[in-house]
Amino acid sequence: MYYYQRLKDMREDADKTQEDIAVILNITRQQYQLYESGKREIPLHHIITLAKYYKVSLDYLSGLIDKPRKLG
């Protein structure tokens, strides 16, 4: 799975909008939409922020593994 699909799936599972996540990352909704669509690479510091927000490991959020490892 590509990481950008995982970003979308995690956001939808949390019942959040792209705008909600953009606020968390302190970026525009349009910028976040580019990350989620795979048209722009998401910076590592944003991936770390989202992993902490969703309480999952970076390898899960990035699509390297399929089973989430929950963070404390």
DRENPA-3360 file (N, C-alpha, C; in nm, 2 decimals, always signed):
BEGIN
1 = MYYYQRLK = +0.08/-0.12/+0.00/+0.00/+0.00/+0.00/+0.09/+0.12/+0.00 ~ +0.05/+0.22/-0.08/+0.12/+0.35/-0.08/+0.09/+0.43/+0.04 ~ +0.18/+0.50/+0.09/+0.16/+0.58/+0.21/+0.04/+0.68/+0.20 ~ +0.03/+0.74/+0.08/-0.08/+0.84/+0.07/-0.22/+0.77/+0.08 ~ -0.23/+0.65/+0.04/-0.36/+0.58/+0.06/-0.38/+0.55/+0.21 ~ -0.27/+0.52/+0.28/-0.28/+0.50/+0.42/-0.32/+0.63/+0.49 ~ -0.27/+0.75/+0.45/-0.31/+0.88/+0.50/-0.46/+0.90/+0.49 ~ -0.51/+0.87/+0.38/-0.65/+0.89/+0.35/-0.73/+0.79/+0.44;
9 = DMREDADK = -0.69/+0.66/+0.44/-0.77/+0.56/+0.52/-0.77/+0.60/+0.67 ~ -0.65/+0.64/+0.72/-0.64/+0.68/+0.86/-0.73/+0.80/+0.89 ~ -0.73/+0.90/+0.81/-0.81/+1.02/+0.83/-0.96/+0.98/+0.82 ~ -1.00/+0.90/+0.73/-1.14/+0.86/+0.72/-1.18/+0.77/+0.84 ~ -1.10/+0.68/+0.88/-1.13/+0.60/+1.00/-1.14/+0.69/+1.13 ~ -1.08/+0.80/+1.13/-1.09/+0.89/+1.25/-1.20/+0.99/+1.23 ~ -1.28/+0.98/+1.12/-1.39/+1.07/+1.09/-1.34/+1.21/+1.09 ~ -1.23/+1.24/+1.02/-1.17/+1.37/+1.01/-1.18/+1.42/+0.86;
17 = TQEDIAVI = -1.18/+1.55/+0.84/-1.18/+1.60/+0.71/-1.03/+1.64/+0.67 ~ -1.01/+1.66/+0.55/-0.88/+1.71/+0.51/-0.84/+1.84/+0.58 ~ -0.94/+1.92/+0.60/-0.92/+2.05/+0.67/-0.88/+2.03/+0.81 ~ -0.94/+1.93/+0.88/-0.91/+1.90/+1.02/-0.76/+1.86/+1.03 ~ -0.71/+1.78/+0.94/-0.57/+1.73/+0.94/-0.48/+1.84/+0.90 ~ -0.52/+1.93/+0.81/-0.44/+2.04/+0.77/-0.41/+2.13/+0.88 ~ -0.52/+2.15/+0.97/-0.50/+2.24/+1.08/-0.40/+2.18/+1.18 ~ -0.40/+2.05/+1.20/-0.31/+1.98/+1.29/-0.17/+2.00/+1.24;
25 = LNITRQQY = -0.15/+2.00/+1.11/-0.02/+2.01/+1.04/+0.02/+2.16/+1.02 ~ -0.07/+2.25/+1.04/-0.05/+2.39/+1.02/-0.01/+2.42/+0.88 ~ -0.09/+2.36/+0.79/-0.08/+2.38/+0.64/-0.22/+2.40/+0.58 ~ -0.23/+2.43/+0.46/-0.36/+2.45/+0.39/-0.42/+2.31/+0.36 ~ -0.55/+2.31/+0.34/-0.62/+2.19/+0.30/-0.57/+2.15/+0.16 ~ -0.55/+2.24/+0.08/-0.50/+2.21/-0.06/-0.36/+2.14/-0.05 ~ -0.28/+2.19/+0.03/-0.15/+2.13/+0.05/-0.16/+1.99/+0.10 ~ -0.25/+1.97/+0.20/-0.27/+1.83/+0.25/-0.33/+1.74/+0.14;
33 = QLYESGKR = -0.42/+1.79/+0.06/-0.48/+1.72/-0.04/-0.37/+1.66/-0.14 ~ -0.27/+1.74/-0.17/-0.16/+1.70/-0.25/-0.09/+1.58/-0.19 ~ -0.07/+1.58/-0.06/+0.00/+1.47/+0.01/-0.09/+1.35/+0.00 ~ -0.22/+1.36/+0.02/-0.31/+1.25/+0.03/-0.33/+1.19/-0.11 ~ -0.32/+1.27/-0.21/-0.34/+1.22/-0.35/-0.21/+1.16/-0.41 ~ -0.10/+1.18/-0.34/+0.03/+1.13/-0.39/+0.10/+1.22/-0.49 ~ +0.04/+1.34/-0.50/+0.10/+1.44/-0.60/+0.22/+1.51/-0.54 ~ +0.24/+1.51/-0.41/+0.35/+1.57/-0.34/+0.39/+1.49/-0.23;
41 = EIPLHHII = +0.52/+1.47/-0.21/+0.58/+1.40/-0.10/+0.55/+1.47/+0.03 ~ +0.51/+1.40/+0.13/+0.48/+1.46/+0.26/+0.61/+1.46/+0.34 ~ +0.65/+1.57/+0.40/+0.77/+1.58/+0.48/+0.77/+1.49/+0.60 ~ +0.89/+1.44/+0.64/+0.90/+1.35/+0.75/+0.84/+1.41/+0.88 ~ +0.86/+1.54/+0.90/+0.81/+1.60/+1.03/+0.66/+1.59/+1.03 ~ +0.59/+1.60/+0.92/+0.44/+1.58/+0.91/+0.40/+1.44/+0.94 ~ +0.48/+1.35/+0.88/+0.45/+1.20/+0.91/+0.46/+1.17/+1.05 ~ +0.56/+1.23/+1.12/+0.58/+1.20/+1.26/+0.47/+1.26/+1.34;
49 = TLAKYYKV = +0.42/+1.38/+1.30/+0.31/+1.44/+1.37/+0.18/+1.36/+1.36 ~ +0.16/+1.31/+1.24/+0.04/+1.22/+1.21/+0.05/+1.09/+1.28 ~ +0.17/+1.03/+1.29/+0.19/+0.90/+1.36/+0.15/+0.93/+1.51 ~ +0.20/+1.04/+1.57/+0.16/+1.07/+1.71/+0.02/+1.09/+1.72 ~ -0.04/+1.17/+1.63/-0.19/+1.20/+1.64/-0.27/+1.07/+1.63 ~ -0.24/+0.98/+1.53/-0.32/+0.86/+1.52/-0.27/+0.75/+1.61 ~ -0.16/+0.77/+1.68/-0.10/+0.68/+1.78/-0.07/+0.54/+1.71 ~ +0.00/+0.55/+1.59/+0.05/+0.44/+1.52/+0.19/+0.46/+1.49;
57 = SLDYLSGL = +0.26/+0.35/+1.46/+0.40/+0.35/+1.43/+0.42/+0.41/+1.29 ~ +0.54/+0.47/+1.27/+0.58/+0.53/+1.14/+0.58/+0.42/+1.03 ~ +0.62/+0.30/+1.06/+0.62/+0.20/+0.95/+0.48/+0.16/+0.90 ~ +0.39/+0.17/+0.99/+0.25/+0.14/+0.95/+0.19/+0.26/+0.87 ~ +0.21/+0.38/+0.92/+0.16/+0.50/+0.85/+0.22/+0.51/+0.71 ~ +0.35/+0.48/+0.70/+0.42/+0.49/+0.57/+0.39/+0.38/+0.48 ~ +0.31/+0.28/+0.52/+0.27/+0.17/+0.44/+0.37/+0.05/+0.43 ~ +0.47/+0.05/+0.51/+0.57/-0.05/+0.51/+0.52/-0.18/+0.57;
65 = IDKPRKLG = +0.43/-0.17/+0.67/+0.37/-0.29/+0.73/+0.22/-0.28/+0.72 ~ +0.15/-0.39/+0.72/+0.00/-0.38/+0.71/-0.08/-0.39/+0.84 ~ -0.01/-0.43/+0.94/-0.08/-0.44/+1.07/-0.03/-0.33/+1.16 ~ -0.12/-0.24/+1.21/-0.07/-0.13/+1.29/-0.01/-0.17/+1.42 ~ +0.10/-0.10/+1.46/+0.15/-0.11/+1.59/+0.12/+0.02/+1.66 ~ +0.04/+0.00/+1.76/-0.01/+0.12/+1.84/+0.10/+0.18/+1.92 ~ +0.10/+0.30/+1.93/+0.19/+0.38/+2.02/+0.11/+0.41/+2.15 ~ +0.19/+0.43/+2.26/+0.13/+0.46/+2.39/+0.06/+0.59/+2.39;
% end
